[in-house]
């Protein structure tokens, strides 16, 4: 069995959305070996930092929260597709040659996987691409950018997927992962009433 | 298959160590539906809040960090033992009738599972109890208190377990879990160089 860790390390100089310092995580010292003979840190991060799972509340005022993620799907059938050829936008047309399995997690490896820093023109899923995905009964859609959409007023891609009951996984590291069939493993934190959680995302071969 | 979620929900009024307000997590609003038409929160928490995994760096200045947790052990053979009879301290004597499996994760259900609030006199593992556990080649030891030891200068229980290569899982919720054999599932966050991580801890029946 091969294990792929799809997770971005959480650290101050990690790529963050729009390179804004306000989006950088902070790991502050609460206690140190030097002073207290024990080490404790305090982490501050926006829940959409690095590799994270979005819940419907992120874009829908009455949407489901992250604590409703079904634990019986924490290890799930997963398809990884190479969509490098889609360029900077995954449209319905980009997707029509793909054979999705109902109920699966689907991860898109795009041009983003070739870039280590935040790219304002990152590849995303367009509104019509998301509407196409929403017809396939997917459990989850994931992408190797910090957001599944960009510059779309009203967030139609998020909304189309959430309306279909599909979870959204962002900030994946897929550069080392060959396209194919896997098991995806995810255990979001149990943050009461929150709209997202940072996660450790892991693939194993079947 | 039965699934048990062993995780304490992360929220402001959760039980925290010594009931200190400084130990309470903060979920602050970065963006709201009312103002920004999107919801984003920023979480601030000490890494030892709620259900969390300790790495050796917590008590050993040169100890291994949380990002070295082996992902090939993220789903692992697990034994849950009822040590309610041990009272407020798990000693070597409390443990001698137990049959540990080498390489397993071992979780202790104690009097702490009967209490919903922080109890300053919580049941812990004594230095000699930890030394006994350290002889059994365990992958992990977990307990239903926020700390595996209390009021022991120099943290000998943590140190004995870490010296044996045993990870420490604290803040478990075991009240609903019958003693027996399970699979434990854990995926700590990839926090660069940190001494711990909050986790979602899950048991499944075999």
Interface residues (C-beta under 8 A of the other chain):
Chain A: X1 X3 X5 X7 X8 X9 X10 X11 X27 X30 X33 X37 X38 X39 X40 X41 X42 X43 X44 X45 X46 X47 X48 X51 X57 X58 X59 X61 X67 X71 X72 X74 X75 X154 X155 X185 X186 X187 X188 X189 X190 X191 X192 X193 X194 X195 X196 X198 X199 X200 X202
Chain B: X1 X3 X5 X7 X8 X9 X10 X11 X27 X30 X33 X37 X38 X39 X40 X41 X42 X43 X44 X45 X46 X47 X48 X51 X57 X58 X59 X61 X67 X71 X72 X74 X75 X154 X155 X185 X186 X187 X188 X189 X190 X191 X192 X193 X194 X195 X196 X198 X199 X200 X202
